[in-house]
Each structure stands twice: as structure tokens, then as C-alpha cells.
Amino acid sequence: MACSVTIATTREYCCSRIRPTCSRREFGSLLIVPRGEIVRAVEKLRLSLLRLSPKIVDDLRVLRFQTIAELANTPRAPLALRFGPEQARKY
């Protein structure tokens, strides 16, 4: 069973991002995160939940990154030098 997460500040935006062919049962309940609380809502999530290649996730783990918060609190320039500017934009 595949799983995906959409993070949004309104129900309408969240629903617009879910495939129109999905039934309500397929994606379960929605969690609407209040404006300004998105960072707090995702900061403890694992890096593997980001849209990064498994190799980059493994490389980040070697550098001792485990959570989205740890990555978000790191300057992007050194990460862009190591992984390339396209990957740095993703985080």
C-alpha cells in the first residue's frame, strides 16, 4: 500500500493536491496545519519522507542528519556544493 502526505494550510488546497480519482477511504483523514505551524508540524519527520533520491538520503545520514529540522536549520550553500543546486532547492 502506497502512502503520500500533503501538507497544507487549508482544506481546499489539501484536497486539490490529492488525486481526483482517490476515494476518501484511500487517504483517510486530513490534517490541516494552522498557518505558521507547518515547520513545527514536519520538523521531526524523517529525511526519507522528502522527495530526495535514496542515495542523497543515505549521504545525509552519513553526515548525521536524521530529521527535516536538522536539515532545515543548516545553511544551504554547503549542501548545494556537496549535492548540487537542484537538490538544495528541495530542502
N, CA, C and O atoms as a CHARMM CRD file, in Angstrom:
* protein
*
  364
    1    1 MET  N      0.84800  -1.17200   0.00000 PROA 1      0.00000
    2    1 MET  CA     0.00000   0.00000   0.00000 PROA 1      0.00000
    3    1 MET  C      0.89700   1.24100   0.00000 PROA 1      0.00000
    4    1 MET  O      1.79000   1.36700   0.83800 PROA 1      0.00000
    5    2 ALA  N      0.66000   2.13300  -0.92200 PROA 2      0.00000
    6    2 ALA  CA     1.41900   3.37100  -1.01400 PROA 2      0.00000
    7    2 ALA  C      0.80200   4.42800  -0.11100 PROA 2      0.00000
    8    2 ALA  O     -0.39400   4.40800   0.18000 PROA 2      0.00000
    9    3 CYS  N      1.63900   5.33900   0.31900 PROA 3      0.00000
   10    3 CYS  CA     1.15800   6.41400   1.18300 PROA 3      0.00000
   11    3 CYS  C      1.81500   7.71700   0.73900 PROA 3      0.00000
   12    3 CYS  O      2.99500   7.75100   0.38900 PROA 3      0.00000
   13    4 SER  N      1.03800   8.76800   0.76300 PROA 4      0.00000
   14    4 SER  CA     1.62000  10.08100   0.49700 PROA 4      0.00000
   15    4 SER  C      0.99200  11.07000   1.45700 PROA 4      0.00000
   16    4 SER  O     -0.10100  10.85300   1.98100 PROA 4      0.00000
   17    5 VAL  N      1.70100  12.15200   1.67300 PROA 5      0.00000
   18    5 VAL  CA     1.25500  13.17400   2.61000 PROA 5      0.00000
   19    5 VAL  C      1.23000  14.50400   1.88600 PROA 5      0.00000
   20    5 VAL  O      2.16000  14.84500   1.15600 PROA 5      0.00000
   21    6 THR  N      0.16600  15.24400   2.09400 PROA 6      0.00000
   22    6 THR  CA     0.07800  16.60700   1.59000 PROA 6      0.00000
   23    6 THR  C     -0.05800  17.51300   2.79000 PROA 6      0.00000
   24    6 THR  O     -0.92200  17.29700   3.63900 PROA 6      0.00000
   25    7 ILE  N      0.77500  18.51300   2.86800 PROA 7      0.00000
   26    7 ILE  CA     0.72100  19.46100   3.98000 PROA 7      0.00000
   27    7 ILE  C      0.19800  20.76700   3.42600 PROA 7      0.00000
   28    7 ILE  O      0.73100  21.30900   2.45800 PROA 7      0.00000
   29    8 ALA  N     -0.85300  21.26500   4.05400 PROA 8      0.00000
   30    8 ALA  CA    -1.49000  22.47300   3.55000 PROA 8      0.00000
   31    8 ALA  C     -2.08400  23.26800   4.69900 PROA 8      0.00000
   32    8 ALA  O     -2.31800  22.73700   5.78500 PROA 8      0.00000
   33    9 THR  N     -2.32400  24.53700   4.44900 PROA 9      0.00000
   34    9 THR  CA    -2.92700  25.38800   5.47900 PROA 9      0.00000
   35    9 THR  C     -4.43100  25.51600   5.31600 PROA 9      0.00000
   36    9 THR  O     -5.09700  26.09000   6.17700 PROA 9      0.00000
   37   10 THR  N     -4.98200  24.98600   4.21600 PROA 10     0.00000
   38   10 THR  CA    -6.44000  24.99100   4.03800 PROA 10     0.00000
   39   10 THR  C     -6.88200  23.64100   3.51400 PROA 10     0.00000
   40   10 THR  O     -6.13300  22.95900   2.81500 PROA 10     0.00000
   41   11 ARG  N     -8.08700  23.26500   3.85100 PROA 11     0.00000
   42   11 ARG  CA    -8.65500  22.00300   3.37000 PROA 11     0.00000
   43   11 ARG  C     -8.76100  21.99700   1.84600 PROA 11     0.00000
   44   11 ARG  O     -8.50200  20.97800   1.20600 PROA 11     0.00000
   45   12 GLU  N     -9.13800  23.12600   1.27100 PROA 12     0.00000
   46   12 GLU  CA    -9.31500  23.20300  -0.17700 PROA 12     0.00000
   47   12 GLU  C     -8.01000  22.91500  -0.91300 PROA 12     0.00000
   48   12 GLU  O     -7.99300  22.15900  -1.88400 PROA 12     0.00000
   49   13 TYR  N     -6.91500  23.52200  -0.44600 PROA 13     0.00000
   50   13 TYR  CA    -5.63200  23.28700  -1.11100 PROA 13     0.00000
   51   13 TYR  C     -5.21200  21.83500  -0.94300 PROA 13     0.00000
   52   13 TYR  O     -4.74100  21.20600  -1.89000 PROA 13     0.00000
   53   14 CYS  N     -5.38100  21.31300   0.24500 PROA 14     0.00000
   54   14 CYS  CA    -5.01900  19.92700   0.50600 PROA 14     0.00000
   55   14 CYS  C     -5.78200  18.99900  -0.43600 PROA 14     0.00000
   56   14 CYS  O     -5.18900  18.11900  -1.05900 PROA 14     0.00000
   57   15 CYS  N     -7.07200  19.19100  -0.53600 PROA 15     0.00000
   58   15 CYS  CA    -7.89000  18.35100  -1.40200 PROA 15     0.00000
   59   15 CYS  C     -7.52600  18.53100  -2.87300 PROA 15     0.00000
   60   15 CYS  O     -7.62500  17.58500  -3.65500 PROA 15     0.00000
   61   16 SER  N     -7.11200  19.71900  -3.25200 PROA 16     0.00000
   62   16 SER  CA    -6.74400  19.95300  -4.65000 PROA 16     0.00000
   63   16 SER  C     -5.45700  19.23500  -5.02200 PROA 16     0.00000
   64   16 SER  O     -5.21400  18.97800  -6.20100 PROA 16     0.00000
   65   17 ARG  N     -4.63700  18.90900  -4.04400 PROA 17     0.00000
   66   17 ARG  CA    -3.36300  18.24700  -4.30100 PROA 17     0.00000
   67   17 ARG  C     -3.49500  16.72800  -4.32700 PROA 17     0.00000
   68   17 ARG  O     -2.58800  16.03400  -4.78800 PROA 17     0.00000
   69   18 ILE  N     -4.60700  16.21300  -3.83900 PROA 18     0.00000
   70   18 ILE  CA    -4.82800  14.77600  -3.82200 PROA 18     0.00000
   71   18 ILE  C     -5.42300  14.37900  -5.16800 PROA 18     0.00000
   72   18 ILE  O     -6.24800  15.10000  -5.73000 PROA 18     0.00000
   73   19 ARG  N     -5.00700  13.25000  -5.66900 PROA 19     0.00000
   74   19 ARG  CA    -5.53300  12.80000  -6.96500 PROA 19     0.00000
   75   19 ARG  C     -7.04900  12.82000  -6.95600 PROA 19     0.00000
   76   19 ARG  O     -7.66900  12.30100  -6.02700 PROA 19     0.00000
   77   20 PRO  N     -7.64800  13.40300  -7.96500 PROA 20     0.00000
   78   20 PRO  CA    -9.11100  13.48100  -8.02300 PROA 20     0.00000
   79   20 PRO  C     -9.79400  12.11700  -8.04000 PROA 20     0.00000
   80   20 PRO  O    -10.96600  12.00800  -7.67900 PROA 20     0.00000
   81   21 THR  N     -9.07000  11.07400  -8.45800 PROA 21     0.00000
   82   21 THR  CA    -9.68700   9.75400  -8.54800 PROA 21     0.00000
   83   21 THR  C     -9.65600   8.99500  -7.22700 PROA 21     0.00000
   84   21 THR  O    -10.26000   7.92700  -7.12500 PROA 21     0.00000
   85   22 CYS  N     -8.97900   9.50800  -6.23100 PROA 22     0.00000
   86   22 CYS  CA    -8.90700   8.83100  -4.93400 PROA 22     0.00000
   87   22 CYS  C    -10.23300   8.95100  -4.19900 PROA 22     0.00000
   88   22 CYS  O    -10.88300   9.99700  -4.22000 PROA 22     0.00000
   89   23 SER  N    -10.61100   7.88300  -3.56600 PROA 23     0.00000
   90   23 SER  CA   -11.79200   7.96300  -2.71400 PROA 23     0.00000
   91   23 SER  C    -11.35300   8.43000  -1.32900 PROA 23     0.00000
   92   23 SER  O    -10.17200   8.35300  -0.99100 PROA 23     0.00000
   93   24 ARG  N    -12.27300   8.89700  -0.55400 PROA 24     0.00000
   94   24 ARG  CA   -11.97200   9.37700   0.79700 PROA 24     0.00000
   95   24 ARG  C    -11.31400   8.26000   1.62300 PROA 24     0.00000
   96   24 ARG  O    -10.43100   8.53200   2.43600 PROA 24     0.00000
   97   25 ARG  N    -11.73800   7.01600   1.41800 PROA 25     0.00000
   98   25 ARG  CA   -11.15400   5.90000   2.15700 PROA 25     0.00000
   99   25 ARG  C     -9.67600   5.73500   1.87600 PROA 25     0.00000
  100   25 ARG  O     -8.92400   5.33200   2.76300 PROA 25     0.00000
  101   26 GLU  N     -9.24800   6.03400   0.68000 PROA 26     0.00000
  102   26 GLU  CA    -7.85500   5.80100   0.30800 PROA 26     0.00000
  103   26 GLU  C     -6.88600   6.73300   1.01300 PROA 26     0.00000
  104   26 GLU  O     -5.74000   6.35400   1.25400 PROA 26     0.00000
  105   27 PHE  N     -7.31300   7.93400   1.34700 PROA 27     0.00000
  106   27 PHE  CA    -6.36300   8.82800   2.00200 PROA 27     0.00000
  107   27 PHE  C     -6.71900   9.13500   3.44300 PROA 27     0.00000
  108   27 PHE  O     -6.00100   9.88400   4.10600 PROA 27     0.00000
  109   28 GLY  N     -7.80500   8.58000   3.94200 PROA 28     0.00000
  110   28 GLY  CA    -8.13700   8.71400   5.35400 PROA 28     0.00000
  111   28 GLY  C     -8.47700  10.14300   5.73700 PROA 28     0.00000
  112   28 GLY  O     -9.05200  10.88600   4.94200 PROA 28     0.00000
  113   29 SER  N     -8.12300  10.52300   6.95000 PROA 29     0.00000
  114   29 SER  CA    -8.48400  11.85100   7.44300 PROA 29     0.00000
  115   29 SER  C     -7.44400  12.89000   7.03000 PROA 29     0.00000
  116   29 SER  O     -6.29500  12.56200   6.73400 PROA 29     0.00000
  117   30 LEU  N     -7.86500  14.11600   7.01700 PROA 30     0.00000
  118   30 LEU  CA    -6.98500  15.22200   6.66900 PROA 30     0.00000
  119   30 LEU  C     -6.50100  15.90100   7.94600 PROA 30     0.00000
  120   30 LEU  O     -7.22700  15.98300   8.93700 PROA 30     0.00000
  121   31 LEU  N     -5.28500  16.37700   7.90500 PROA 31     0.00000
  122   31 LEU  CA    -4.76200  17.18300   8.99900 PROA 31     0.00000
  123   31 LEU  C     -4.41600  18.53800   8.41000 PROA 31     0.00000
  124   31 LEU  O     -3.49800  18.65300   7.59800 PROA 31     0.00000
  125   32 ILE  N     -5.13900  19.54800   8.81200 PROA 32     0.00000
  126   32 ILE  CA    -4.87100  20.90000   8.33500 PROA 32     0.00000
  127   32 ILE  C     -4.00000  21.58100   9.38500 PROA 32     0.00000
  128   32 ILE  O     -4.38700  21.70600  10.54700 PROA 32     0.00000
  129   33 VAL  N     -2.83700  22.01100   8.96400 PROA 33     0.00000
  130   33 VAL  CA    -1.88700  22.65300   9.86800 PROA 33     0.00000
  131   33 VAL  C     -2.12900  24.16100   9.83100 PROA 33     0.00000
  132   33 VAL  O     -2.15800  24.75400   8.75300 PROA 33     0.00000
  133   34 PRO  N     -2.30300  24.78400  10.99400 PROA 34     0.00000
  134   34 PRO  CA    -2.53200  26.23700  11.01100 PROA 34     0.00000
  135   34 PRO  C     -1.37400  27.00100  10.37000 PROA 34     0.00000
  136   34 PRO  O     -0.21800  26.58300  10.44000 PROA 34     0.00000
  137   35 ARG  N     -1.70700  28.11100   9.75600 PROA 35     0.00000
  138   35 ARG  CA    -0.70300  28.97900   9.14400 PROA 35     0.00000
  139   35 ARG  C      0.38400  29.30500  10.17100 PROA 35     0.00000
  140   35 ARG  O      0.09000  29.64100  11.31800 PROA 35     0.00000
  141   36 GLY  N      1.61400  29.20100   9.75000 PROA 36     0.00000
  142   36 GLY  CA     2.74100  29.48800  10.63300 PROA 36     0.00000
  143   36 GLY  C      3.20300  28.29600  11.45800 PROA 36     0.00000
  144   36 GLY  O      4.19100  28.40000  12.18400 PROA 36     0.00000
  145   37 GLU  N      2.50900  27.17000  11.36000 PROA 37     0.00000
  146   37 GLU  CA     2.85600  25.99000  12.15600 PROA 37     0.00000
  147   37 GLU  C      3.40000  24.83300  11.31200 PROA 37     0.00000
  148   37 GLU  O      3.65900  23.75100  11.83700 PROA 37     0.00000
  149   38 ILE  N      3.56900  25.05900  10.01700 PROA 38     0.00000
  150   38 ILE  CA     3.99300  23.96900   9.14000 PROA 38     0.00000
  151   38 ILE  C      5.37000  23.44800   9.52600 PROA 38     0.00000
  152   38 ILE  O      5.57700  22.23600   9.58500 PROA 38     0.00000
  153   39 VAL  N      6.30500  24.33700   9.78900 PROA 39     0.00000
  154   39 VAL  CA     7.65400  23.89200  10.14600 PROA 39     0.00000
  155   39 VAL  C      7.60400  23.01800  11.38900 PROA 39     0.00000
  156   39 VAL  O      8.23100  21.96000  11.43600 PROA 39     0.00000
  157   40 ARG  N      6.86500  23.45500  12.38400 PROA 40     0.00000
  158   40 ARG  CA     6.76200  22.67400  13.61900 PROA 40     0.00000
  159   40 ARG  C      6.09800  21.31700  13.37100 PROA 40     0.00000
  160   40 ARG  O      6.42800  20.32900  14.02700 PROA 40     0.00000
  161   41 ALA  N      5.17500  21.27900  12.43300 PROA 41     0.00000
  162   41 ALA  CA     4.45500  20.03900  12.14000 PROA 41     0.00000
  163   41 ALA  C      5.33600  18.99300  11.46400 PROA 41     0.00000
  164   41 ALA  O      5.10300  17.79600  11.62700 PROA 41     0.00000
  165   42 VAL  N      6.34300  19.42700  10.71000 PROA 42     0.00000
  166   42 VAL  CA     7.16200  18.47100   9.95500 PROA 42     0.00000
  167   42 VAL  C      8.58100  18.31900  10.47200 PROA 42     0.00000
  168   42 VAL  O      9.30700  17.44300  10.00300 PROA 42     0.00000
  169   43 GLU  N      8.99300  19.12900  11.40800 PROA 43     0.00000
  170   43 GLU  CA    10.40500  19.14200  11.79400 PROA 43     0.00000
  171   43 GLU  C     10.93700  17.82400  12.34000 PROA 43     0.00000
  172   43 GLU  O     12.13400  17.56200  12.22700 PROA 43     0.00000
  173   44 LYS  N     10.09600  16.99700  12.92200 PROA 44     0.00000
  174   44 LYS  CA    10.57500  15.73200  13.49100 PROA 44     0.00000
  175   44 LYS  C     10.44500  14.55700  12.52600 PROA 44     0.00000
  176   44 LYS  O     10.79700  13.42700  12.86500 PROA 44     0.00000
  177   45 LEU  N      9.94300  14.82600  11.33600 PROA 45     0.00000
  178   45 LEU  CA     9.79300  13.75600  10.35100 PROA 45     0.00000
  179   45 LEU  C     11.14900  13.34000   9.78600 PROA 45     0.00000
  180   45 LEU  O     12.09000  14.13300   9.74600 PROA 45     0.00000
  181   46 ARG  N     11.23100  12.09200   9.35400 PROA 46     0.00000
  182   46 ARG  CA    12.47300  11.54900   8.79800 PROA 46     0.00000
  183   46 ARG  C     12.77900  12.14300   7.42700 PROA 46     0.00000
  184   46 ARG  O     11.87500  12.52100   6.68200 PROA 46     0.00000
  185   47 LEU  N     14.05600  12.21600   7.11300 PROA 47     0.00000
  186   47 LEU  CA    14.50200  12.72300   5.80900 PROA 47     0.00000
  187   47 LEU  C     13.96800  11.88500   4.64400 PROA 47     0.00000
  188   47 LEU  O     13.75400  12.40300   3.54800 PROA 47     0.00000
  189   48 SER  N     13.75700  10.61400   4.88200 PROA 48     0.00000
  190   48 SER  CA    13.30400   9.73600   3.79500 PROA 48     0.00000
  191   48 SER  C     11.92200  10.12200   3.27600 PROA 48     0.00000
  192   48 SER  O     11.50500   9.64200   2.22200 PROA 48     0.00000
  193   49 LEU  N     11.20800  10.98000   3.99700 PROA 49     0.00000
  194   49 LEU  CA     9.89500  11.42300   3.54600 PROA 49     0.00000
  195   49 LEU  C      9.97700  12.56700   2.53500 PROA 49     0.00000
  196   49 LEU  O      8.97900  12.91400   1.90200 PROA 49     0.00000
  197   50 LEU  N     11.16500  13.14900   2.38600 PROA 50     0.00000
  198   50 LEU  CA    11.35200  14.20200   1.38800 PROA 50     0.00000
  199   50 LEU  C     11.50200  13.57500   0.00900 PROA 50     0.00000
  200   50 LEU  O     11.81300  12.38900  -0.10800 PROA 50     0.00000
  201   51 ARG  N     11.28500  14.35500  -1.01700 PROA 51     0.00000
  202   51 ARG  CA    11.43900  13.85300  -2.38900 PROA 51     0.00000
  203   51 ARG  C     12.90200  13.93800  -2.80800 PROA 51     0.00000
  204   51 ARG  O     13.27000  14.68500  -3.71400 PROA 51     0.00000
  205   52 LEU  N     13.70500  13.16700  -2.13400 PROA 52     0.00000
  206   52 LEU  CA    15.13000  13.08200  -2.43800 PROA 52     0.00000
  207   52 LEU  C     15.44800  11.64500  -2.82800 PROA 52     0.00000
  208   52 LEU  O     14.75900  10.71000  -2.41900 PROA 52     0.00000
  209   53 SER  N     16.49100  11.48200  -3.61800 PROA 53     0.00000
  210   53 SER  CA    16.87100  10.11900  -4.00600 PROA 53     0.00000
  211   53 SER  C     17.37500   9.36500  -2.77600 PROA 53     0.00000
  212   53 SER  O     17.89400   9.97300  -1.84000 PROA 53     0.00000
  213   54 PRO  N     17.22000   8.04600  -2.78200 PROA 54     0.00000
  214   54 PRO  CA    17.72700   7.26200  -1.65300 PROA 54     0.00000
  215   54 PRO  C     19.22400   7.47400  -1.40400 PROA 54     0.00000
  216   54 PRO  O     19.67200   7.44900  -0.25700 PROA 54     0.00000
  217   55 LYS  N     19.99200   7.68100  -2.46900 PROA 55     0.00000
  218   55 LYS  CA    21.43600   7.92100  -2.29900 PROA 55     0.00000
  219   55 LYS  C     21.69200   9.20700  -1.52300 PROA 55     0.00000
  220   55 LYS  O     22.55000   9.23800  -0.64100 PROA 55     0.00000
  221   56 ILE  N     20.95900  10.26100  -1.84300 PROA 56     0.00000
  222   56 ILE  CA    21.15100  11.52500  -1.13200 PROA 56     0.00000
  223   56 ILE  C     20.71000  11.38500   0.31800 PROA 56     0.00000
  224   56 ILE  O     21.37000  11.91200   1.21300 PROA 56     0.00000
  225   57 VAL  N     19.61900  10.69400   0.56300 PROA 57     0.00000
  226   57 VAL  CA    19.18500  10.46600   1.94400 PROA 57     0.00000
  227   57 VAL  C     20.26300   9.70500   2.70600 PROA 57     0.00000
  228   57 VAL  O     20.57300  10.04500   3.84800 PROA 57     0.00000
  229   58 ASP  N     20.83500   8.67800   2.08300 PROA 58     0.00000
  230   58 ASP  CA    21.92000   7.93600   2.73200 PROA 58     0.00000
  231   58 ASP  C     23.12500   8.82100   2.99500 PROA 58     0.00000
  232   58 ASP  O     23.72200   8.75500   4.07000 PROA 58     0.00000
  233   59 ASP  N     23.49100   9.65700   2.01500 PROA 59     0.00000
  234   59 ASP  CA    24.62700  10.57700   2.20000 PROA 59     0.00000
  235   59 ASP  C     24.35900  11.56100   3.33300 PROA 59     0.00000
  236   59 ASP  O     25.26400  11.87700   4.10500 PROA 59     0.00000
  237   60 LEU  N     23.12500  12.04800   3.43800 PROA 60     0.00000
  238   60 LEU  CA    22.77700  12.96600   4.52700 PROA 60     0.00000
  239   60 LEU  C     22.86000  12.26400   5.87900 PROA 60     0.00000
  240   60 LEU  O     23.26500  12.86900   6.87100 PROA 60     0.00000
  241   61 ARG  N     22.48400  11.00600   5.91900 PROA 61     0.00000
  242   61 ARG  CA    22.59100  10.23900   7.17000 PROA 61     0.00000
  243   61 ARG  C     24.04500  10.06200   7.58300 PROA 61     0.00000
  244   61 ARG  O     24.37400  10.11200   8.76800 PROA 61     0.00000
  245   62 VAL  N     24.92500   9.85100   6.58400 PROA 62     0.00000
  246   62 VAL  CA    26.35900   9.75000   6.87700 PROA 62     0.00000
  247   62 VAL  C     26.84200  11.05500   7.52000 PROA 62     0.00000
  248   62 VAL  O     27.71700  11.04300   8.38600 PROA 62     0.00000
  249   63 LEU  N     26.26800  12.16600   7.09000 PROA 63     0.00000
  250   63 LEU  CA    26.61500  13.47100   7.66700 PROA 63     0.00000
  251   63 LEU  C     25.87300  13.74300   8.97600 PROA 63     0.00000
  252   63 LEU  O     25.92900  14.85300   9.50600 PROA 63     0.00000
  253   64 ARG  N     25.18500  12.73500   9.49100 PROA 64     0.00000
  254   64 ARG  CA    24.47300  12.77600  10.78100 PROA 64     0.00000
  255   64 ARG  C     23.14900  13.54300  10.75700 PROA 64     0.00000
  256   64 ARG  O     22.65700  13.95000  11.80900 PROA 64     0.00000
  257   65 PHE  N     22.57200  13.74300   9.58600 PROA 65     0.00000
  258   65 PHE  CA    21.23500  14.33000   9.50400 PROA 65     0.00000
  259   65 PHE  C     20.23100  13.19300   9.65000 PROA 65     0.00000
  260   65 PHE  O     20.35900  12.16100   8.99200 PROA 65     0.00000
  261   66 GLN  N     19.23200  13.37900  10.50900 PROA 66     0.00000
  262   66 GLN  CA    18.19100  12.37600  10.70000 PROA 66     0.00000
  263   66 GLN  C     16.79400  12.93600  10.43700 PROA 66     0.00000
  264   66 GLN  O     15.91400  12.22400   9.95300 PROA 66     0.00000
  265   67 THR  N     16.59600  14.21200  10.75700 PROA 67     0.00000
  266   67 THR  CA    15.25200  14.79000  10.65900 PROA 67     0.00000
  267   67 THR  C     15.22800  15.97700   9.70200 PROA 67     0.00000
  268   67 THR  O     16.26500  16.53500   9.34200 PROA 67     0.00000
  269   68 ILE  N     14.01900  16.34400   9.30400 PROA 68     0.00000
  270   68 ILE  CA    13.83700  17.50600   8.43900 PROA 68     0.00000
  271   68 ILE  C     14.30400  18.77300   9.15600 PROA 68     0.00000
  272   68 ILE  O     14.86200  19.66700   8.52000 PROA 68     0.00000
  273   69 ALA  N     14.08700  18.86300  10.45400 PROA 69     0.00000
  274   69 ALA  CA    14.51100  20.04700  11.21300 PROA 69     0.00000
  275   69 ALA  C     16.01600  20.22900  11.15600 PROA 69     0.00000
  276   69 ALA  O     16.50100  21.34600  10.97700 PROA 69     0.00000
  277   70 GLU  N     16.75500  19.14400  11.30600 PROA 70     0.00000
  278   70 GLU  CA    18.21800  19.24700  11.25300 PROA 70     0.00000
  279   70 GLU  C     18.67400  19.76200   9.89400 PROA 70     0.00000
  280   70 GLU  O     19.60300  20.56500   9.80600 PROA 70     0.00000
  281   71 LEU  N     18.03200  19.30800   8.86100 PROA 71     0.00000
  282   71 LEU  CA    18.38400  19.75900   7.51400 PROA 71     0.00000
  283   71 LEU  C     17.94200  21.20200   7.28500 PROA 71     0.00000
  284   71 LEU  O     18.67800  21.99100   6.69200 PROA 71     0.00000
  285   72 ALA  N     16.76000  21.54200   7.74800 PROA 72     0.00000
  286   72 ALA  CA    16.22500  22.89600   7.54900 PROA 72     0.00000
  287   72 ALA  C     17.04300  23.94800   8.28600 PROA 72     0.00000
  288   72 ALA  O     17.10000  25.10000   7.85600 PROA 72     0.00000
  289   73 ASN  N     17.67100  23.56900   9.38100 PROA 73     0.00000
  290   73 ASN  CA    18.45500  24.51200  10.17800 PROA 73     0.00000
  291   73 ASN  C     19.90800  24.59900   9.73600 PROA 73     0.00000
  292   73 ASN  O     20.73500  25.18100  10.43900 PROA 73     0.00000
  293   74 THR  N     20.22100  24.03600   8.59800 PROA 74     0.00000
  294   74 THR  CA    21.58200  24.04000   8.06700 PROA 74     0.00000
  295   74 THR  C     21.65100  25.00000   6.87900 PROA 74     0.00000
  296   74 THR  O     20.75300  25.00100   6.03700 PROA 74     0.00000
  297   75 PRO  N     22.70100  25.81300   6.80000 PROA 75     0.00000
  298   75 PRO  CA    22.84200  26.70000   5.63600 PROA 75     0.00000
  299   75 PRO  C     22.83100  25.89500   4.33100 PROA 75     0.00000
  300   75 PRO  O     23.43400  24.82500   4.25000 PROA 75     0.00000
  301   76 ARG  N     22.15500  26.41100   3.33400 PROA 76     0.00000
  302   76 ARG  CA    22.01200  25.68200   2.07400 PROA 76     0.00000
  303   76 ARG  C     23.26900  25.69100   1.21600 PROA 76     0.00000
  304   76 ARG  O     23.49400  24.74900   0.45600 PROA 76     0.00000
  305   77 ALA  N     24.07500  26.70700   1.31500 PROA 77     0.00000
  306   77 ALA  CA    25.25000  26.80800   0.43400 PROA 77     0.00000
  307   77 ALA  C     26.16600  25.58400   0.53500 PROA 77     0.00000
  308   77 ALA  O     26.52300  25.02600  -0.50200 PROA 77     0.00000
  309   78 PRO  N     26.56300  25.14200   1.73000 PROA 78     0.00000
  310   78 PRO  CA    27.42500  23.95200   1.78900 PROA 78     0.00000
  311   78 PRO  C     26.72700  22.69400   1.24300 PROA 78     0.00000
  312   78 PRO  O     27.36900  21.83900   0.63300 PROA 78     0.00000
  313   79 LEU  N     25.42000  22.59000   1.46700 PROA 79     0.00000
  314   79 LEU  CA    24.69400  21.43600   0.94500 PROA 79     0.00000
  315   79 LEU  C     24.61300  21.49400  -0.58000 PROA 79     0.00000
  316   79 LEU  O     24.70100  20.46400  -1.24800 PROA 79     0.00000
  317   80 ALA  N     24.44600  22.70000  -1.13100 PROA 80     0.00000
  318   80 ALA  CA    24.40500  22.86000  -2.58900 PROA 80     0.00000
  319   80 ALA  C     25.74400  22.50200  -3.21800 PROA 80     0.00000
  320   80 ALA  O     25.78900  21.92700  -4.30600 PROA 80     0.00000
  321   81 LEU  N     26.83500  22.84100  -2.53800 PROA 81     0.00000
  322   81 LEU  CA    28.15800  22.48100  -3.05700 PROA 81     0.00000
  323   81 LEU  C     28.33900  20.96700  -3.09000 PROA 81     0.00000
  324   81 LEU  O     28.92800  20.41900  -4.02200 PROA 81     0.00000
  325   82 ARG  N     27.83300  20.31400  -2.07600 PROA 82     0.00000
  326   82 ARG  CA    28.01500  18.86300  -1.98600 PROA 82     0.00000
  327   82 ARG  C     27.04700  18.08600  -2.88300 PROA 82     0.00000
  328   82 ARG  O     27.44300  17.11200  -3.52300 PROA 82     0.00000
  329   83 PHE  N     25.77900  18.51400  -2.93200 PROA 83     0.00000
  330   83 PHE  CA    24.75200  17.73800  -3.62200 PROA 83     0.00000
  331   83 PHE  C     24.24100  18.37400  -4.90800 PROA 83     0.00000
  332   83 PHE  O     23.50200  17.74500  -5.66500 PROA 83     0.00000
  333   84 GLY  N     24.63500  19.62200  -5.15500 PROA 84     0.00000
  334   84 GLY  CA    24.18100  20.32200  -6.34800 PROA 84     0.00000
  335   84 GLY  C     23.01900  21.24800  -6.04600 PROA 84     0.00000
  336   84 GLY  O     22.24800  20.99500  -5.12100 PROA 84     0.00000
  337   85 PRO  N     22.88400  22.32800  -6.82500 PROA 85     0.00000
  338   85 PRO  CA    21.85500  23.33000  -6.55400 PROA 85     0.00000
  339   85 PRO  C     20.42800  22.80900  -6.69900 PROA 85     0.00000
  340   85 PRO  O     19.53300  23.25400  -5.98000 PROA 85     0.00000
  341   86 GLU  N     20.20500  21.87500  -7.61900 PROA 86     0.00000
  342   86 GLU  CA    18.84800  21.33800  -7.81500 PROA 86     0.00000
  343   86 GLU  C     18.36700  20.60100  -6.56400 PROA 86     0.00000
  344   86 GLU  O     17.21700  20.76000  -6.15600 PROA 86     0.00000
  345   87 GLN  N     19.22400  19.81300  -5.96800 PROA 87     0.00000
  346   87 GLN  CA    18.86300  19.09300  -4.74400 PROA 87     0.00000
  347   87 GLN  C     18.71500  20.04900  -3.57500 PROA 87     0.00000
  348   87 GLN  O     17.83400  19.85900  -2.73500 PROA 87     0.00000
  349   88 ALA  N     19.54800  21.06000  -3.50100 PROA 88     0.00000
  350   88 ALA  CA    19.48100  22.01400  -2.38500 PROA 88     0.00000
  351   88 ALA  C     18.15600  22.77400  -2.37500 PROA 88     0.00000
  352   88 ALA  O     17.66500  23.15700  -1.31300 PROA 88     0.00000
  353   89 ARG  N     17.58100  22.99100  -3.54800 PROA 89     0.00000
  354   89 ARG  CA    16.28900  23.69500  -3.60600 PROA 89     0.00000
  355   89 ARG  C     15.16100  22.85500  -3.00600 PROA 89     0.00000
  356   89 ARG  O     14.14700  23.40100  -2.57200 PROA 89     0.00000
  357   90 LYS  N     15.32900  21.55700  -2.98000 PROA 90     0.00000
  358   90 LYS  CA    14.28600  20.67300  -2.46700 PROA 90     0.00000
  359   90 LYS  C     14.17600  20.71300  -0.95100 PROA 90     0.00000
  360   90 LYS  O     13.15700  20.31200  -0.38800 PROA 90     0.00000
  361   91 TYR  N     15.24000  21.20500  -0.27900 PROA 91     0.00000
  362   91 TYR  CA    15.17900  21.22900   1.17200 PROA 91     0.00000
  363   91 TYR  C     15.52600  22.54700   1.73100 PROA 91     0.00000
  364   91 TYR  O     15.51800  22.72200   2.95000 PROA 91     0.00000
